[in-house]
Amino acid sequence: MVDIPDRIGNLARTSGVRFVLVGGACFLLDEALLILLYGVLGVRLSVAVALAYGAAVLANFLLNRIWVFAATGGAVRHFARYVCLVLVNLGLTVVLVPWITRLGLTYPLAKAACTASLFVLNYGVSRKWIYTSPTRDPDRIRVKASP
């Protein structure tokens, strides 16, 4: 009989699953900070959006670098490449969402479709370009069992 915690632990050993988990966690962080800053503390909406988004982007970079891809060395290079990817994502989103809405989807569905498409692209770019390390394969990370 297979133990469910073992199955979950085995899934979390692949970089793709870790990438999905980090993406979801950073989305929730972005939303929670926006609610806190704007809804609770009364920070101006544009400032609250920028601060929440910035915090989520930084958390995403750090978690991907440390946990998802276990990248070592070259942190400045990794961050510069990550910023390039964020800017490309922004540009593609700004262009694609209105275009998709002209095909008949509502803007929330268009944004979701765009985000899902970019998510796949982002994983490949992150794995093969941003967090590259010649000696490490993110799917071969060994997780030490707890004592």
C-alpha distance (Angstrom), angle and dihedral (degrees) to the residues before:
residue distance angle dihedral
M1 . . .
V2 3.80 . .
D3 3.78 117.4 .
I4 3.84 112.0 -130.3
P5 3.83 94.8 -139.9
D6 3.82 88.0 53.1
R7 3.81 90.7 51.6
I8 3.80 90.8 49.6
G9 3.80 90.3 47.2
N10 3.80 90.7 51.1
L11 3.81 91.6 50.5
A12 3.82 91.3 50.5
R13 3.80 89.0 57.2
T14 3.81 91.8 73.4
S15 3.78 118.2 83.5
G16 3.81 92.1 -136.6
V17 3.80 93.3 60.2
R18 3.80 91.8 43.6
F19 3.83 88.8 50.2
V20 3.82 90.5 54.2
L21 3.82 91.6 47.6
V22 3.80 92.7 49.5
G23 3.80 91.7 46.7
G24 3.80 91.2 51.9
A25 3.78 93.1 45.9
C26 3.81 92.2 49.7
F27 3.80 91.1 48.4
L28 3.82 88.7 54.1
L29 3.81 90.9 46.4
D30 3.81 90.5 52.1
E31 3.81 92.1 49.9
A32 3.82 94.4 44.0
L33 3.79 93.2 49.4
L34 3.80 91.1 47.5
I35 3.81 90.7 52.4
L36 3.80 91.6 46.0
L37 3.79 96.2 46.0
Y38 3.80 99.4 40.2
G39 3.79 104.4 22.6
V40 3.79 100.1 38.8
L41 3.80 107.6 21.3
G42 3.81 97.2 33.6
V43 3.80 96.8 -128.2
R44 3.82 112.1 166.6
L45 3.83 108.4 -86.3
S46 3.82 97.3 -120.9
V47 3.81 90.7 49.3
A48 3.81 92.3 45.4
V49 3.81 91.2 50.6
A50 3.80 92.0 49.2
L51 3.82 93.9 47.3
A52 3.81 94.3 45.8
Y53 3.79 92.4 46.0
G54 3.81 92.0 46.8
A55 3.80 92.1 50.8
A56 3.82 91.2 48.8
V57 3.82 92.1 48.5
L58 3.81 91.6 50.6
A59 3.82 92.6 46.3
N60 3.80 89.7 48.1
F61 3.79 92.1 51.7
L62 3.81 93.7 47.8
L63 3.82 95.8 44.9
N64 3.80 92.3 46.1
R65 3.78 91.7 48.0
I66 3.80 96.4 45.6
W67 3.81 105.8 30.3
V68 3.80 110.5 16.0
F69 3.80 100.9 42.9
A70 3.84 101.3 11.9
A71 3.80 89.6 -139.8
T72 3.77 119.3 -175.0
G73 3.78 130.8 -163.8
G74 3.78 124.9 2.4
A75 3.81 96.7 66.4
V76 3.81 93.0 158.2
R77 3.80 90.9 49.3
H78 3.81 90.7 47.5
F79 3.80 91.7 49.5
A80 3.81 93.5 47.4
R81 3.79 90.2 51.3
Y82 3.79 90.8 46.1
V83 3.83 90.9 53.0
C84 3.82 88.6 51.7
L85 3.80 89.6 53.6
V86 3.82 91.8 48.3
L87 3.82 90.3 51.9
V88 3.81 92.2 48.0
N89 3.82 88.9 49.6
L90 3.78 90.6 51.4
G91 3.80 92.5 49.7
L92 3.79 93.5 46.6
T93 3.81 92.0 46.8
V94 3.80 92.7 50.3
V95 3.82 90.1 51.1
L96 3.82 100.6 37.1
V97 3.81 102.4 45.1
P98 3.83 95.1 59.8
W99 3.81 90.2 41.8
I100 3.82 92.0 51.7
T101 3.81 90.8 48.2
R102 3.81 88.6 56.7
L103 3.80 86.7 59.0
G104 3.80 88.2 62.0
L105 3.81 106.4 -93.3
T106 3.79 120.3 126.2
Y107 3.79 114.5 -110.0
P108 3.85 94.2 -106.4
L109 3.81 90.4 53.0
A110 3.79 91.1 43.3
K111 3.81 90.1 52.4
A112 3.81 91.1 47.1
A113 3.82 91.6 49.7
C114 3.79 91.0 47.9
T115 3.79 92.5 47.8
A116 3.81 92.5 48.6
S117 3.81 91.2 50.1
L118 3.79 92.5 47.9
F119 3.80 90.8 46.5
V120 3.81 90.2 64.5
L121 3.80 91.6 45.7
N122 3.81 91.2 46.7
Y123 3.79 92.9 54.3
G124 3.79 92.2 52.7
V125 3.80 94.0 45.4
S126 3.80 91.8 45.4
R127 3.78 93.3 49.2
K128 3.80 98.1 42.8
W129 3.81 103.7 32.0
I130 3.81 117.3 11.6
Y131 3.80 103.3 45.4
T132 3.77 99.0 26.9
S133 3.73 119.1 153.4
P134 3.79 119.9 170.8
T135 3.79 93.6 -140.4
R136 3.81 102.5 42.5
D137 3.79 133.0 73.3
P138 3.84 109.8 -167.5
D139 3.81 91.0 -146.8
R140 3.79 91.9 56.7
I141 3.77 97.5 57.3
R142 3.75 111.4 133.6
V143 3.77 114.5 -137.7
K144 3.77 111.3 -151.8
A145 3.77 114.7 -127.5
S146 3.77 114.2 -120.6
P147 3.79 115.4 -110.8
